[in-house]
Each structure stands twice: as structure tokens, then as C-alpha cells.
Amino acid sequence: MRKILLAVSLLAILTSCSRTKESAQEFKYDNPITRDAGISMRDHCIIKVGDKWYCTGTSEPVWTGHNPGVRLLVSDDLLHWKHNSWLIDASLLPDDCPYDGRFWAPEIHYIKGRYWLTVNSGKVTDADPKGMDTHSVWLFCSDEVTGPYRLVNGPLTDRYNNDATLFEDEDGQVYFYCSGNGLFQAKIDLEKGVLTTPLEKFLDKDQEGWPKWMCGGIEGPFVIKQDGTYFMFFSTWTRGYEVALLKSGTPLGPWKLASPDPIFGTRKNAYRPEFAGGNIFEDTPDPYQETGHNSLFIGPDGNLWNSCHYFLYENELPADAPEWMHHPQLGIEPVTFSDGIFHIAGPTCEL
């Protein structure tokens, strides 16, 4: 069990004066977080609103069958999660809905006083039962984090794109990032739901001079600004599922690696050997095969925390493993910043 000390301000009123007294409380958490919730998702994205945390992500089934839509979870303590609602319920969409496909990696961002939901999906047809030929990004908006969300516009791009995310800079300009056999970027007008600059591919998995640990695939961008520098987290599934970090002096690059190695994640030689390019590396000691597609959120201590899916290593599960062990679950860890780079603890596990 991981323990984090939280400093909590308590107001003590004595006679006619008031003073603030600091007390310490422990926040205890065991990963994977949602093991007992009966809910499995990938690509978790958490947002704190008031005294609650809300989470969305890719619902199962991910690779086979029809994805049921965009689920919203809610928690009062980051530890116990329950289903709140379906922000998009695929079973209720009309036959001519152009985004009734896989609903991968949705994210919610609070920008300019409203909640903006990006959804990655396409149109299901008999010839394309998963909607992959038209898979792109759709933008929705709501005055409340729980919805209802209205469609602003989509698709936002004219090609296959996935894993969309948004970032608002200090001057109010909003930026759009996504993946799709590489990483892409543009400026966006949220109110109109249109990109205002051409969609630029700025990083390719086979880019000359870049390390081999990203040659399998790169995806899941997430951008934050720290001390005047823009940092982009992204995931690579070449050796398992790892989180790497880019940095830039502007929100549109040029981007360079903030670290020569991933800053977080898991590596297993037997996980996806066809993508490792014959490279042999040391397995990480954690029990996972995937810890990736991360996003950042405000945690119980008021600081940055990391969320992503933690998926136990199938090759080493016991024959009588409970059902939840065969599905991706939510994992959380504190995030720190020192020496000009972000650090993420773990991945940790308590079984």
C-alpha cells in the first residue's frame, strides 16, 4: 500500500480571532485502483471538479465487438469508483450517426468556462464494422462535466486520427494534438470546432535519428506547461507500454526529447516481440505488460498526479487468476518536477 502525506488546512476559531492550523493526513492507495469496481477501461483521463473526480476512457470491448460508447466514472476519494453515466450511449445513436464506431480515448478538458469532450470514432458500415476507415476526432461541449454534451463539429481532420487532446495556453489560444501513425498538432477554434492552422505531423515513429524504443508505435499525447516550457507526454508500445516526454519553447514545437529514455512504464521482452526490432532488453520488475496512455490531473494533495491503464502481464498470471486481472484497470501515481523534467513514481502494484 502506497501512502502519501497530505497537508490539510483547518480553520480554528478562538475567541474573536481565527488562525490556520496545519494537520497531516495520509492518503493510501493500492494499484490497480479499480480492481474491485467491476469496471474495466483503457486510456483513463481524470478531471477534478469541486470535491469529486470524474474519469472517462476507452470502454471494453476494445478490439472485438462493438464499443458501447463513452462512459463517465465518478469518485469522492480517488479510490472507490462507480459508473455515473454514458456521455455517449452507442445503443441510442441513430442509424445515420457518423461517429458510431469505437469511441477510443475520450478526454474532458475545462476551458473557457465549459467542458470540452474529444471523442475518437468513425462510421460503422457493413464493409467497415469498426468504423476504422473514417476514424477521426469529434468535439462536444457541455456546461457541466456530467453533460449533456452537444456536438460542436466533426470530424476535425480528413484522415485517420486518434487520441485527441486539448491544451489552453496562458494567452487563451487553444491547441489540438492527436496521434495516427505519428503525432500531429494544430491550433483550434473551440467555439466553431475547426482547426485554424493546417494539421501538421511533427513526429513519426520511423523518424531518422530518434531512438529505437519508439519504432513500434507512438500515441496518446498530453500537453502541460511548466516554468515557461511546454511538455508533451506520449506513449510508445514498442517494448511494452511506456510513457516518454517531449519539450519545446512553443506549443507548436520544434519538439525534442526531454529524456533519452521513457520516464515511466513497463517493458517485457515477450509482450510484443514483433515490434521490438530484435532488441533485447531487461524486463522491468513490475507485474504489468501495459502502463501507458497517461494524462495528468489534480490529486488529493492539490498537486499533479498521473492516470493511465495498468494491465497485468498475461504470461505470468496464475491459472486461477480472478477475472479483473485479465482486463486493464486504472492506475494512479504522484507526479513531481525537478531538474527541468517531470518524474512519475512507479508503476506500483499491491496484490
C-alpha positions in Angstrom: 0.0 0.0 0.0 1.4 3.4 -1.0 1.0 6.2 1.5 1.1 10.0 0.7 1.1 12.6 3.5 -1.4 15.4 2.7 -1.2 18.8 4.4 -4.7 19.9 5.1 -5.7 23.5 6.3 -8.2 23.5 9.2 -9.8 26.7 10.4 -9.7 27.1 14.2 -11.7 30.0 15.7 -10.6 31.0 19.1 -12.5 33.9 20.8 -12.6 36.8 18.4 -9.5 35.7 16.3 -9.0 33.0 13.7 -5.9 31.2 12.8 -5.0 28.5 10.4 -3.5 25.2 11.7 -1.9 22.6 9.6 -2.5 18.9 10.1 -1.2 15.9 8.2 -3.5 13.2 6.8 -2.5 10.0 5.0 -3.8 9.2 1.5 -3.4 5.4 1.0 -3.8 3.8 -2.4 -3.3 0.4 -3.9 -2.8 -0.1 -7.7 -4.6 -1.2 -9.8 -7.3 1.1 -8.3 -10.4 -0.2 -10.0 -9.8 -3.9 -9.3 -12.9 -4.2 -7.1 -15.2 -1.8 -9.1 -16.2 -4.3 -11.7 -15.4 -1.7 -14.4 -12.5 -2.0 -16.9 -11.3 0.8 -19.2 -8.2 1.8 -21.0 -6.7 5.3 -21.7 -8.0 6.8 -18.5 -8.4 10.6 -18.3 -9.4 12.1 -14.9 -10.6 15.6 -14.2 -11.3 17.1 -10.7 -14.4 19.2 -10.3 -15.2 20.5 -6.9 -14.7 17.8 -4.4 -15.1 14.9 -6.9 -13.0 13.2 -9.5 -14.5 12.2 -12.9 -12.9 9.7 -15.2 -13.5 8.7 -18.8 -11.6 6.4 -21.1 -11.9 3.6 -23.7 -14.6 1.1 -22.7 -14.4 -2.6 -23.4 -14.6 -4.4 -25.8 -11.7 -2.6 -27.3 -10.5 -4.8 -30.1 -13.5 -7.1 -30.8 -17.3 -6.4 -30.8 -18.9 -3.0 -30.7 -17.7 -0.4 -28.2 -20.7 0.7 -26.0 -19.9 4.4 -26.0 -18.3 7.0 -23.7 -18.6 6.1 -20.0 -18.1 8.6 -17.2 -17.0 7.3 -13.7 -17.1 9.3 -10.5 -15.3 9.1 -7.2 -15.3 11.0 -3.9 -11.9 9.8 -2.9 -10.0 8.6 -6.0 -10.1 5.1 -4.6 -13.7 4.0 -5.0 -15.2 4.5 -8.4 -18.7 3.9 -9.8 -20.4 4.3 -13.1 -22.0 7.8 -13.3 -23.5 7.8 -16.8 -22.9 7.2 -20.5 -21.9 10.6 -22.1 -22.5 8.8 -25.4 -24.6 5.7 -25.4 -24.0 3.8 -28.7 -27.3 1.9 -28.3 -29.2 5.2 -28.5 -27.5 6.7 -31.6 -29.5 6.9 -34.9 -28.6 4.6 -37.8 -27.2 7.5 -39.7 -24.9 8.7 -36.9 -21.4 9.4 -38.4 -19.5 8.6 -35.2 -20.9 5.3 -34.0 -17.6 3.4 -34.2 -15.1 2.6 -31.4 -15.1 5.6 -29.1 -11.4 5.4 -28.3 -9.6 7.5 -25.7 -12.1 10.3 -24.9 -10.9 13.2 -22.9 -12.6 16.0 -21.0 -11.0 19.4 -20.6 -12.3 22.5 -18.8 -11.5 25.5 -21.0 -13.1 29.0 -21.1 -15.7 28.1 -18.5 -17.1 25.0 -20.2 -16.3 21.3 -20.5 -14.9 20.1 -23.9 -15.1 16.4 -24.8 -13.0 15.0 -27.6 -14.1 11.6 -28.9 -12.2 9.5 -31.5 -14.6 7.4 -33.6 -15.9 6.7 -37.1 -18.8 5.4 -39.1 -19.7 1.7 -38.8 -20.8 0.1 -42.1 -21.1 -3.5 -43.4 -17.8 -3.1 -45.2 -16.1 -1.4 -42.2 -17.8 -2.9 -39.0 -15.4 -1.0 -36.6 -15.6 2.4 -38.4 -11.8 2.5 -38.9 -11.8 3.9 -42.4 -13.4 7.1 -41.2 -12.0 7.1 -37.7 -11.2 10.7 -36.7 -11.9 13.3 -33.9 -15.3 14.7 -32.8 -15.7 17.7 -30.5 -18.5 18.0 -27.9 -19.3 20.7 -25.3 -21.2 21.0 -22.1 -21.8 23.5 -19.2 -21.5 20.6 -16.7 -18.9 17.9 -16.5 -21.7 15.3 -16.4 -23.3 16.6 -19.5 -25.4 16.6 -21.5 -22.8 17.2 -24.2 -23.8 18.6 -27.6 -21.8 18.0 -30.8 -19.8 21.1 -31.8 -18.3 19.7 -35.0 -16.6 16.7 -36.6 -14.7 15.1 -37.9 -12.0 17.6 -37.1 -9.5 16.1 -39.6 -9.8 14.5 -43.0 -7.7 11.5 -42.2 -7.3 8.7 -39.6 -6.5 10.4 -36.3 -6.9 9.2 -32.8 -6.1 10.1 -29.1 -7.1 13.7 -29.4 -6.2 16.1 -26.6 -6.5 19.9 -25.9 -4.3 22.5 -24.3 -5.1 26.1 -23.5 -2.1 28.5 -23.3 -1.9 31.5 -21.0 -3.0 33.8 -23.8 -6.2 31.9 -24.3 -5.2 30.2 -27.6 -6.2 26.5 -27.6 -4.1 23.8 -29.3 -5.1 20.4 -30.7 -2.9 17.4 -30.6 -3.6 13.8 -31.7 -2.0 10.6 -33.0 -2.4 8.5 -36.1 0.8 6.7 -37.2 2.7 9.6 -35.7 1.9 12.7 -33.6 0.0 15.8 -35.1 -0.7 19.3 -34.0 -2.7 22.5 -34.9 -4.4 25.5 -33.4 -8.1 25.1 -32.8 -11.2 27.4 -32.5 -13.3 25.6 -29.9 -16.4 27.6 -30.4 -16.5 26.8 -34.1 -15.0 23.4 -33.7 -12.4 23.9 -36.5 -8.7 23.8 -36.8 -7.3 27.2 -37.7 -3.9 26.1 -38.9 -3.1 23.1 -41.1 -2.8 19.8 -39.3 1.0 19.1 -39.0 2.6 15.8 -38.5 5.6 16.6 -36.3 6.8 13.2 -35.1 6.9 9.9 -36.9 7.8 6.5 -35.3 10.5 5.9 -38.0 11.9 9.4 -37.9 15.6 9.5 -38.6 17.8 10.0 -35.5 15.1 9.0 -33.0 15.6 6.1 -30.6 14.5 2.5 -31.4 12.3 2.2 -28.4 9.6 4.2 -30.2 9.7 2.4 -33.6 6.7 0.2 -32.8 4.1 2.9 -32.3 3.6 6.3 -30.7 0.3 7.7 -29.5 -1.6 9.3 -26.6 -0.2 12.9 -26.4 -0.9 15.1 -23.4 0.5 18.6 -23.0 1.2 20.8 -20.0 3.3 23.9 -19.4 5.8 24.2 -16.6 8.2 27.1 -15.9 7.7 28.5 -19.4 8.4 25.2 -21.2 5.8 23.1 -22.9 6.0 19.4 -22.2 4.2 16.7 -24.2 3.7 13.2 -22.7 3.2 10.4 -25.2 3.1 6.6 -25.1 5.0 4.0 -27.1 4.2 0.3 -27.3 7.4 -0.9 -28.8 8.8 -2.8 -25.7 5.6 -2.9 -23.6 3.8 0.3 -22.9 6.0 3.3 -21.8 5.5 7.0 -21.3 8.0 9.4 -22.9 8.4 13.1 -22.7 9.0 15.8 -25.3 9.7 19.5 -24.6 9.5 22.8 -26.6 9.8 26.5 -26.1 6.5 27.0 -28.0 3.2 25.0 -28.1 3.9 24.0 -31.8 7.5 23.0 -31.4 10.0 22.2 -32.5 9.8 19.3 -30.0 12.7 17.3 -28.7 13.1 14.5 -26.2 13.2 15.8 -22.6 14.8 12.5 -21.6 16.7 10.0 -23.8 14.6 7.2 -22.2 10.9 6.9 -21.3 10.2 8.4 -17.9 7.6 5.8 -16.9 6.1 2.5 -17.9 6.8 -1.2 -18.2 8.9 -3.4 -20.6 8.5 -7.1 -21.3 10.5 -8.9 -24.0 7.7 -11.4 -24.7 4.9 -8.8 -24.9 5.2 -7.6 -28.5 8.4 -9.0 -29.8 7.4 -8.4 -33.4 7.7 -4.6 -32.7 10.9 -4.6 -30.7 13.1 -4.9 -33.8 15.1 -7.8 -32.4 16.3 -5.6 -29.5 16.9 -7.5 -26.2 16.4 -5.5 -23.0 15.9 -6.2 -19.4 12.3 -6.7 -18.2 11.1 -4.3 -15.6 10.3 -5.9 -12.2 6.7 -4.7 -12.1 3.9 -7.3 -12.9 2.5 -5.3 -15.8 2.5 -5.6 -19.6 1.0 -2.2 -20.1 1.2 1.0 -18.1 0.5 3.8 -20.5 -1.7 6.3 -22.4 -1.4 8.7 -19.5 -3.0 12.0 -18.6 -2.4 14.4 -15.6 -4.9 15.6 -13.0 -5.1 17.4 -9.7 -4.8 14.9 -6.9 -5.8 14.8 -3.2 -2.8 16.9 -2.2 -3.5 19.7 -4.8 -0.6 18.6 -6.9 -0.3 16.8 -10.2 -1.0 13.1 -10.4 -0.7 10.7 -13.3 -3.5 8.4 -14.5 -3.3 5.6 -17.1 -4.3 2.0 -17.6 -2.4 -0.8 -15.8 -2.7 -4.2 -17.4 -1.2 -7.2 -15.6 1.3 -9.4 -17.6 -0.9 -12.2 -19.0 2.1 -14.5 -19.5 2.6 -14.7 -15.7 -1.0 -14.8 -14.4 -1.9 -17.9 -12.3 -4.4 -20.3 -13.8 -7.0 -19.3 -11.2 -6.5 -15.5 -11.6 -9.7 -13.5 -10.9 -11.4 -12.1 -13.9 -10.3 -8.5 -13.3 -6.7 -9.4 -13.7 -7.4 -10.2 -17.4 -8.6 -6.6 -18.1 -6.9 -3.1 -18.0 -7.5 -1.2 -14.8 -7.0 2.4 -13.6 -3.6 3.2 -12.0 -2.6 6.5 -10.3 0.8 7.8 -9.2 2.1 11.2 -7.9 4.0 13.4 -10.3 6.9 15.6 -9.4 9.0 18.2 -11.3 12.7 18.6 -10.7 15.9 19.3 -12.7 13.8 20.5 -15.6 11.8 17.3 -16.1 8.7 15.5 -14.8 9.0 12.3 -12.8 6.3 9.7 -12.2 6.6 7.2 -9.4 6.2 3.5 -10.1 4.4 1.9 -11.6 3.4 0.4 -8.3 1.3 -2.6 -7.5 -0.2 -4.2 -4.4 -1.8 -7.6 -5.0 
